[in-house]
């Protein structure tokens, strides 16, 4: 005798697999590196 679970598996259609994209997504352009930080500006001490 076939268990009910087996019959349910046969009766239910298989879930459709997600179709892969026909073309790979276009990668976003990499922004140019910002200008390097010169660091703290040297301040003159007025004495």
N, C-alpha and C positions, 0 to 999 in steps of 0.2 A: 504494500500500500504506500502510495506516495504522500509524504507529509504535506500539509497545507502550505507551509512556507515555500516548498519547492514549486508548487503550482502557482503561488502568488508571484514568484520570481519569473516564471515563464509568462504569466498573463501580463504582467506590467512591462511595457516597452522599455528598453534600456535608455538611460538618460543620455541625451546628445552631448557629445564631448564639445567643449568650447573650440570653435574653429580658430586656428591661428591666423593672425593678421597676414593678408597676402603680401604686404610689403612691410619691412621693419620701420618703426617710427623714426622720423627724422630727428637726429639728436640736436638739442639746442646749441646754438653757437656759443663757444666758450668766450666769456667776456675777457678783454685784455687785462692783464694784471695792472692794478692801480700803481701810480708812481710810488716808489719806496718812501716810507716816512723818514724824513731827514732826522727825526728825533727831536729832543728838546732844543729849542733855539738858545744859544748861549747869550745870557744877558750881562750887560756891563754893569758892574757895581760902581755907582757914582759915590765917591767918598769925599 
